[in-house]
Amino acid sequence: MDARKILADLKARKYGPVYFLYGEEPYFIDLIAGYIEENVLSDAEKGFNQVVLYGKESPMATILTHARRYPMMAERQVVIVREAQDVPDLNRETGSKLLLDYLQRPVPSTVLVFCHKYKSLDKRRALGKQIDKLAITLDSKKLYDNQLPEFIREYFKDRNVSIYPKAVDMLAEYVGNDLSRLTNEIDKLLLNRKEGGTVTEEQVAKQVGISREYNIFELQRAIATGDTLQAGKIVSYFESHTRRVAIIPAVAFLYSFFSKLLVAAHLPDKNERTIASALKVSPYAARDYSQALRRFDRQKLTAGISLLRQADLQLKGVNSGSATPGQIFRELVYRIMH
C-alpha cells in the first residue's frame, strides 16, 4: 500500500491492527508513524494507552507483551516500535516466529506500528514472504530525481498553495531527494513568506540561499540559447563564490542536461510536449531542451558529454594540474559553447 492511501484511511479513522513500515526512505515512515502517534488517541487517552519502544532495547517478546495488553478506559491502545530494524531477534527464527504468530491473531484493540528504516525485509525468509498479507505494509523507497517535482507539487497542493514550475525545479535541484530536508525547507518557506499567491523562484532562491540571477538553471538556459555573455557572468559568479556554489554538482547537473538532450535528439517529434513526456521534465523545463536542440546536433551533444566527463575527473583530482575548480568550470563552459 502507498503512503497516501494509508494516510487517507487513517484520517478516515480506519485503523489496522498492525502496520509494518519499512524501506530506504525514512520520510514516509516518520510521516505515518507520526500521524498515528498524534491522532489515533486523544491526549487524555495517551497516558495509559500509548507506548513508544525502541528496537535495540526491545526483543520481540517484550513488544508483543505490550501489544497483547488491553486498553484502559479507551477504545484502543497504540504501540509504536521505533528503529524496528534493531529489534535483536527480528531476523532470527525465534523473533520472526513470535511476530508471525501474533499477525495470525492480532489484538483488534491494539494499533501496533513497526518503523523499520533504511532497509527492506529479507523476502527470502518466512516473515518477509508473509508480512504483506498479514499486516498493512509500506515499502518506502527513495524517490528518483525525476520524481521530485511531482512530490513537490503535491506537497504544495495539499497545503492549498500554488508554485511556479521553475520554483519547483529549483527546489528539486538545490535541495535534492532528502525528503525530510526538502519538506523542512518548504515548511520554512511557507512560514516565512508574508504575501499570498503563487510561490516564485525568487522566494525559493531566498529561502534556499542561491542567487536569483546567477544559478545553474540560468546557466543551463544561457547554454541552451547561446547567450555567451550571460553564461560568462554566471561562471564568474560561480568562480568567485565556490563556498556557496558547489562546482561538482553543477557539472553533474549539466551532464544530466546533455544526456537528456541526446535522448531528445533521437525523438522523431521534437515539440515541447513530446520532449516533456519522453524526458519526464516539466513543460517549463522542456523549453530549454527545445531551444538547445536548435544549437546542438548529436555530434556536438556527444562532444559536450565527453567534455563534462573530463571536467568531472579533473575536479576530482585526475590530471587537473594547478587549475582551480572555478578555472576548470570556466574552460568547460567555454568549450561547450564554442
N, C-alpha and C positions, 0 to 999 in steps of 0.2 A: 504494500500500500504506500502511496506517496504522502509526503508531509502535509500537503494541502487537504487531502481527504481526511487524514487523521485529525487535523485541527478542526475541520468543519464538523466532524462527528463530536469532538469534544465540546465545541461551542454549542452544539445542539443537545448537550448532556447525554450523549450516547457513549457510555463508558464500557470498555472491555476489561476483563479480569486481569489480563497480563499484556504488557507492552514490552517488546524487546527491540530496542533501538540500537542499531549498530552501523558501522561503516567509517570511512576515512574522513568525512566532513562532519566536524562536531557541531556546526551551527544548527542544523535541523534537529539534532538530538537534544541540544540545550533548549531550543525553542519549544519543543513538545513537552519535555520534562518540566520546563519552567511554567508552561501553561497549566499542566496538571497540578503542580505544587501550589500555584497561586489561586486556582479557580475551582477545583473539584470540591473542596471543603470550605466552609465558612471559617472566619477567624476563630469563632468560639469552638468549633469542632476540631480545629487543628491540634490543640494542646494535647489531647488524649488519642488522636486518631491519625496523626501523620508522623511518619518516621523516615529519616534520611540516613541511609547506611553508606559506608564506603567499602568498595570491593576488597581492598587489600586487608581490611580488618574483619571481613565477614565471610566465613565459609558458607556454603550453600545451606547447610542445616540451620544456621543462625538466621539467614534470610527467610527461609520458609517457616521457621517458628514464628517470626513476626507476621508473615503473610497469613498464617492459619488462625491468628487471633481474630476475635470478632469486635466490631466497633462498639464504642461506649457512647450511648446517647446520640448516635448519629446513624445515618443510613449506610455509610460505608467508611472504610479506612483507606489510607494511601501509604504505600511503602515504596520509596524511591531508592534504588541502588546506584549510586554514582560510581564512576570508574569500574564498571562491572567487568571490564576486561582483566582486572586484577584480582577477581574472586579466586582464592587459592586453588579450589578444586573444580572450577568450572570446566576445564578441559580434561579433567580426569574422569574415569568411568563412574566413580562414586558420586561426584557432584553432579555430573550431567544426568545420571540416572535419577537422582533425587528430584532434579528440576523437571525432567520428563514425566515422572510420576505425578508431580504437582500439576503440570499442564494438562494431564488427563482428567484431573478432578480439582480444578481451581476453586478457591473460596469465592463465591459470587459477590460477597460484600467487600472484597479487597480489590483495590487497584494497585497492582504490582508493576513497577516500572524498572527495567534494566537499561542503564546508559552505558553501552559497550562501545567506547570511542576508538577511532583511529585504525580499526581493522575489522574485517568481517569474520564471521564464524567459519570454521572449517566444515565445508559442506560434505566432506567425506565421512564425518562422524555422525553418530545417530542424532545428536542434538541439532547439528547443522542441517541434516536432511529433513527433520520433522518440525522445526521451530515455526516455519511459515504457515503450517497447517494448524498449529495448536495455540498460537498467540497472534496478537496484532503486531506486525513487524515493520520496520523501516530500514531499508538498506540505503544509508545516507552517503551518496557518492559525491566526490569533488566535482564541481562544475567545470566544464571546459571553458576556455576563454570565449568561444563564440556563443556560449550560453549566458554569459554575464549580462549583456544588455537586456535580455528578456527578464532576467531576475530583477534587475534594477528598475525596469519599467513597472513590473508587477508590485514591487515594494512601494513605489510611489503611488501607484493606483490604489493599493489597499489603504493608503492614508489620504486618499482623495486629493492628491497633489499631482499636477502635470509637470513634465520636464521636457526640455528640448532635446532632440536626438543627439546633437553634438555634446550636450552636457552629459548624456548617458554614456557616450563613448569615452569622454574624458574620465569619468568615474571608473569605468571598466579598465581603462589603460593604466591610470596613475595609482589606483588603489589595488587592483588585481583581484584574484579569486579567493583571498582570505575573507570569507563572508562575514565573520564576526567583526573584523576591522572595517569592512565595506559598509555594513549596516550601521556601525557606530559613527562613521563619517557622515552618512546620510542623516542619521538622527541629529547629529550636531548641526548639520547644515539647516535642517528644518527648524531646529530650536533657535538658531541664531538669526535667521532671516526675518527681517522686520516687515517687508512688504509681502502681499499675497501674490497671486498669479503664478505663471509658469516658471519653474526653476531654470535659470540661464547658465550658460557656460561661464560667465563672469562670476556668478555666485559659487559655482563648483571650484573654479580656479582659486578664488579667495579662501575657500574652506580647506582645500587640499594643499594649498601652498605652492601654486605654479603660476608662471607668468601668463596673463591672458593673451598676449601677442606673440610671445616667444616660447612656444611649446612644440612638442613633437607632432601634434596634429597640424599646426600651421606650417611646419617644415614639410610634412608629407604633402600638403596642398601646394606649397611652393615648388616642390619637385615635380608634382603632377602637372602643374600648369607651366613649368619652365620659367618661373619667376626667380632668376638668379640673384637679383638684388635683395629680395626678401629672404631667400634662403641664406645668403651671406650674413644678413643681420641676425638671423636666428642662430646660426652656427657661432657667430661671435659671442652672442649671449651665452650659449652653452659652454663655450670655451672659457669664459670668464666667470662662470658660476658652476664649476664642476662639483662643488659641495652640495648644491641644490639639484643639479641635473646629472643623473646617472647616465654615463655615455654607453656602457654596455647594453642596458635595457633599450636605449634609443636605437642602437644598431639592430637589436633583436626585433624591435617594432618595425623598422624599415625592411628587414629581411622578411617578416611576415607579409608586409605590404607587397613586396616584389614577388614573393612566392604566389600570393593570391592573384596578382596581376598576370602571372604566367598561366595560371589556370583560366583566367578570364580571356586571355588572348586566344585560347583554343575553343571558346564558345562560338557556335555558329551564329547566334544572335547576341549582339553586344549592347543592347539597350540597358538602361539603368535598372529596370525591374528584373530583367533576366540575371544581371550581374549580382544584384542584391540577393536573389533567391539561390543562385549557384554558390556564392561565397558565404552565405549566411551572415551578411552585414546589413546594417540599416540602409534604407533608401537614401538617407542623407550621406552616409559614407560612400555609397555607390557612385556618387558624383565624382569623387576623387579618382576612382578607378576608371570611370568612363573617360575623364579628361586625360589621365595618364596613358591610356591605350592609344590616344592620338599622337603621343610623343614617343612612346617606346614600342618598338616591334619586338618580336620574340627573341631576336638576336641580342638586342640591347637589354632586354629583361634578363636573359641568361648571363650576360656580362655583368649586369648590376648585382645579381645574386652572387656571382663569383667575387666581386669586389667586397661585398658585405661579409662573406665568409672570411676573406683575407683580413679585413679590418677587425673582425671578432677575434681572430687568432692573435693579431698584433696587440689588441687591448688586453689580452690575457698573457702577454709577455713573449710571444713567439715572433722572432725576427722584427722586434719593434725598435731596436736601436735606442737612441736617446729621445725619440719622439714622445711628446706628452699625449694623453688621451684626447685632449682638445685638438691637437695638431693632426692626429690620425683621423679624427672625425671630420675635420675641415677638408683634408685631402680626399677622403671618401666621398663626401657630398659633391665636391668639385668634379671628380672623375665620373660620378654617376650622371651629373647634369651636362657634362661635356663629352 
